[in-house]
Each structure stands twice: as C-alpha cells, then as structure tokens.
Amino acid sequence: EKEAKSPKKVSPIDTLAVQLLREKRRGEASIWFRYVEELPRSYGCLHHWSTEVAAELQCGDFIRQHNSVRSELLKDFENIQKTLKGNNDDDGSGVVLVGLA
C-alpha cells in the first residue's frame, strides 16, 4: 500500500499570509482590523504574469527565471491548500485562497 506524502512545511511568509486573510475575514472583530485595513488591496509582480505574457518580452533569461519562480509559487500554493484542508483546527474563518491562473 502506498504511503501518502505529507505536504512540506508551510513557510513563515505563507503562514503570515494565511493569518492575514483570516484576520481580514474577521473584520472589525479582529484586534488587527485597523492594520489590515491599511494594507494595499493589490499589487503587481512579474511572477504573477501568465507564461504567455512573460514570453512577449522575448528574453530567454527572463522567461526561464519567470517560469522557475512561478512554478515554485504554484507548488507553495498547492502545499498551503493541502495544509489547510488537512488542518483539523479550522477556525471557521471560511478563508478561500485563490490560485495563480
């Protein structure tokens, strides 16, 4: 019988991101409400670009780096999802993480 692989440990930054999402979901009930409300709603980074958009730059070094970073981010995202689904200490926050499409 195959033994299921356990997800790799979630990084401190990923843990912080999930906690911030939970605090955001709590709204004014959170002691961090004022801080969370001041955080930017969105930001842009090159690694969020789709593979097709990155390819338009026609720079091989950038495309390789972009694909490598994006691949690691997607692996981290999948790991976080597995970890959250396997977490029996669900806080009921209803946090849903949206993937990089």
MIDOSE-1310 file (N, C-alpha, C; in nm, 2 decimals, decimal comma, always signed):
residues 101
ekea	+0,08/-0,12/+0,00/+0,00/+0,00/+0,00/+0,09/+0,12/+0,00; +0,05/+0,22/-0,09/+0,13/+0,34/-0,09/+0,11/+0,43/+0,03; +0,21/+0,49/+0,08/+0,20/+0,58/+0,19/+0,18/+0,72/+0,13; +0,08/+0,79/+0,18/+0,05/+0,93/+0,13/+0,17/+1,02/+0,17
kspk	+0,21/+1,11/+0,08/+0,31/+1,21/+0,10/+0,25/+1,32/+0,19; +0,32/+1,36/+0,29/+0,27/+1,47/+0,37/+0,32/+1,60/+0,30; +0,24/+1,70/+0,31/+0,29/+1,83/+0,24/+0,41/+1,88/+0,32; +0,49/+1,96/+0,24/+0,61/+2,01/+0,30/+0,57/+2,12/+0,40
kvsp	+0,65/+2,16/+0,49/+0,62/+2,25/+0,59/+0,59/+2,39/+0,53; +0,49/+2,46/+0,58/+0,45/+2,59/+0,53/+0,55/+2,69/+0,58; +0,59/+2,78/+0,49/+0,69/+2,88/+0,52/+0,63/+2,98/+0,62; +0,72/+3,05/+0,69/+0,67/+3,16/+0,78/+0,59/+3,27/+0,70
idtl	+0,63/+3,30/+0,58/+0,56/+3,40/+0,50/+0,43/+3,35/+0,46; +0,42/+3,23/+0,42/+0,29/+3,17/+0,38/+0,19/+3,17/+0,50; +0,25/+3,13/+0,62/+0,17/+3,13/+0,74/+0,12/+3,27/+0,77; +0,20/+3,37/+0,76/+0,16/+3,51/+0,78/+0,05/+3,55/+0,68
avql	+0,06/+3,51/+0,56/-0,04/+3,55/+0,46/-0,17/+3,49/+0,49; -0,17/+3,36/+0,53/-0,30/+3,29/+0,57/-0,36/+3,36/+0,69; -0,27/+3,39/+0,79/-0,32/+3,46/+0,91/-0,38/+3,59/+0,88; -0,32/+3,67/+0,79/-0,37/+3,80/+0,75/-0,51/+3,78/+0,68
lrek	-0,52/+3,68/+0,60/-0,65/+3,65/+0,53/-0,76/+3,62/+0,64; -0,72/+3,55/+0,74/-0,82/+3,51/+0,85/-0,86/+3,64/+0,92; -0,76/+3,72/+0,95/-0,79/+3,85/+1,03/-0,88/+3,94/+0,94; -0,85/+3,95/+0,81/-0,93/+4,03/+0,72/-1,08/+3,98/+0,73
rrge	-1,09/+3,85/+0,72/-1,22/+3,79/+0,72/-1,30/+3,82/+0,85; -1,23/+3,83/+0,96/-1,29/+3,86/+1,09/-1,34/+4,00/+1,10; -1,29/+4,09/+1,01/-1,34/+4,23/+1,01/-1,31/+4,30/+1,14; -1,41/+4,38/+1,18/-1,39/+4,47/+1,30/-1,37/+4,39/+1,43
asiw	-1,40/+4,26/+1,43/-1,38/+4,18/+1,55/-1,24/+4,14/+1,57; -1,15/+4,17/+1,47/-1,01/+4,14/+1,48/-0,94/+4,25/+1,55; -0,85/+4,22/+1,64/-0,77/+4,32/+1,70/-0,67/+4,39/+1,60; -0,65/+4,32/+1,49/-0,57/+4,38/+1,38/-0,64/+4,45/+1,27
fryv	-0,77/+4,48/+1,30/-0,86/+4,54/+1,19/-0,80/+4,67/+1,13; -0,76/+4,76/+1,22/-0,71/+4,89/+1,16/-0,58/+4,87/+1,08; -0,49/+4,78/+1,12/-0,37/+4,75/+1,04/-0,41/+4,68/+0,91; -0,49/+4,58/+0,91/-0,53/+4,50/+0,79/-0,60/+4,60/+0,69
eelp	-0,68/+4,69/+0,74/-0,75/+4,78/+0,65/-0,65/+4,87/+0,58; -0,53/+4,90/+0,63/-0,44/+4,99/+0,57/-0,35/+4,92/+0,47; -0,35/+4,78/+0,46/-0,27/+4,71/+0,37/-0,32/+4,73/+0,23; -0,24/+4,73/+0,13/-0,28/+4,75/-0,01/-0,38/+4,64/-0,05
rsyg	-0,47/+4,67/-0,14/-0,57/+4,57/-0,18/-0,51/+4,48/-0,29; -0,41/+4,53/-0,37/-0,35/+4,45/-0,47/-0,21/+4,51/-0,50; -0,13/+4,43/-0,57/+0,00/+4,48/-0,62/+0,03/+4,39/-0,73; +0,13/+4,44/-0,81/+0,17/+4,36/-0,93/+0,32/+4,32/-0,91
clhh	+0,34/+4,20/-0,95/+0,48/+4,14/-0,95/+0,49/+4,07/-1,08; +0,61/+4,06/-1,14/+0,64/+4,00/-1,26/+0,60/+3,85/-1,26; +0,62/+3,79/-1,14/+0,59/+3,64/-1,14/+0,44/+3,61/-1,14; +0,36/+3,72/-1,13/+0,21/+3,70/-1,14/+0,17/+3,70/-1,29
wste	+0,26/+3,74/-1,38/+0,22/+3,74/-1,52/+0,20/+3,59/-1,57; +0,11/+3,58/-1,67/+0,09/+3,45/-1,73/+0,22/+3,41/-1,81; +0,24/+3,29/-1,84/+0,35/+3,24/-1,92/+0,35/+3,31/-2,05; +0,23/+3,32/-2,11/+0,22/+3,39/-2,24/+0,26/+3,53/-2,24
vaae	+0,22/+3,61/-2,14/+0,26/+3,75/-2,13/+0,41/+3,76/-2,11; +0,46/+3,68/-2,02/+0,61/+3,68/-2,00/+0,69/+3,66/-2,13; +0,63/+3,56/-2,21/+0,70/+3,53/-2,33/+0,71/+3,64/-2,43; +0,61/+3,74/-2,42/+0,61/+3,85/-2,51/+0,73/+3,94/-2,49
lqcg	+0,80/+3,93/-2,38/+0,92/+4,01/-2,37/+1,04/+3,96/-2,45; +1,03/+3,84/-2,50/+1,13/+3,77/-2,59/+1,27/+3,78/-2,53; +1,28/+3,75/-2,40/+1,41/+3,75/-2,33/+1,42/+3,61/-2,26; +1,50/+3,53/-2,32/+1,52/+3,39/-2,27/+1,55/+3,38/-2,12
dfir	+1,64/+3,46/-2,08/+1,68/+3,46/-1,93/+1,56/+3,49/-1,84; +1,49/+3,60/-1,88/+1,37/+3,64/-1,80/+1,27/+3,53/-1,80; +1,24/+3,47/-1,92/+1,14/+3,37/-1,93/+1,17/+3,24/-1,85; +1,30/+3,20/-1,85/+1,34/+3,09/-1,76/+1,32/+3,12/-1,62
qhns	+1,37/+3,24/-1,57/+1,35/+3,28/-1,43/+1,21/+3,29/-1,40; +1,13/+3,35/-1,48/+0,98/+3,37/-1,46/+0,92/+3,23/-1,44; +0,95/+3,14/-1,53/+0,89/+3,00/-1,52/+0,93/+2,93/-1,39; +1,05/+2,95/-1,35/+1,11/+2,88/-1,23/+1,04/+2,94/-1,11
vrse	+1,03/+3,07/-1,10/+0,97/+3,14/-0,98/+0,82/+3,10/-0,97; +0,75/+3,11/-1,09/+0,61/+3,09/-1,10/+0,58/+2,94/-1,06; +0,66/+2,85/-1,10/+0,65/+2,71/-1,07/+0,66/+2,69/-0,92; +0,76/+2,75/-0,85/+0,77/+2,74/-0,71/+0,65/+2,80/-0,63
llkd	+0,60/+2,91/-0,68/+0,49/+2,98/-0,62/+0,36/+2,88/-0,63; +0,34/+2,82/-0,74/+0,23/+2,73/-0,76/+0,24/+2,61/-0,67; +0,37/+2,56/-0,65/+0,39/+2,45/-0,56/+0,36/+2,49/-0,42; +0,40/+2,61/-0,38/+0,37/+2,66/-0,24/+0,22/+2,68/-0,22
feni	+0,15/+2,73/-0,32/+0,01/+2,75/-0,31/-0,06/+2,61/-0,29; -0,02/+2,51/-0,37/-0,08/+2,38/-0,36/-0,05/+2,32/-0,22; +0,07/+2,34/-0,17/+0,11/+2,30/-0,03/+0,02/+2,36/+0,07; +0,00/+2,49/+0,06/-0,09/+2,57/+0,15/-0,23/+2,51/+0,15
qktl	-0,28/+2,49/+0,03/-0,42/+2,43/+0,02/-0,43/+2,30/+0,09; -0,33/+2,21/+0,07/-0,33/+2,08/+0,13/-0,32/+2,09/+0,28; -0,24/+2,18/+0,33/-0,22/+2,20/+0,47/-0,35/+2,25/+0,53; -0,41/+2,35/+0,47/-0,54/+2,40/+0,52/-0,65/+2,29/+0,52
kgnn	-0,66/+2,21/+0,41/-0,76/+2,11/+0,41/-0,73/+2,00/+0,51; -0,61/+1,98/+0,55/-0,57/+1,88/+0,65/-0,57/+1,93/+0,79; -0,60/+2,06/+0,80/-0,60/+2,12/+0,94/-0,73/+2,09/+1,01; -0,72/+2,01/+1,12/-0,84/+1,98/+1,20/-0,88/+2,10/+1,29
dddg	-0,79/+2,20/+1,30/-0,82/+2,31/+1,39/-0,87/+2,43/+1,32; -0,96/+2,40/+1,22/-1,02/+2,50/+1,14/-1,09/+2,61/+1,23; -1,05/+2,73/+1,20/-1,10/+2,84/+1,29/-1,24/+2,89/+1,24; -1,29/+2,83/+1,13/-1,42/+2,87/+1,08/-1,42/+3,00/+1,01
sgvv	-1,31/+3,05/+0,97/-1,30/+3,18/+0,90/-1,35/+3,17/+0,76; -1,36/+3,06/+0,70/-1,41/+3,05/+0,57/-1,31/+3,11/+0,46; -1,19/+3,12/+0,50/-1,09/+3,17/+0,41/-1,07/+3,08/+0,29; -1,08/+3,14/+0,17/-1,06/+3,07/+0,05/-0,95/+3,13/-0,03
lvgl	-0,84/+3,06/-0,06/-0,73/+3,11/-0,13/-0,75/+3,10/-0,28; -0,72/+3,20/-0,35/-0,74/+3,20/-0,50/-0,60/+3,17/-0,56; -0,60/+3,08/-0,65/-0,47/+3,04/-0,72/-0,43/+3,14/-0,82; -0,30/+3,12/-0,87/-0,25/+3,19/-0,98/-0,30/+3,13/-1,11
a	-0,38/+3,20/-1,18/-0,43/+3,14/-1,31/-0,34/+3,17/-1,42
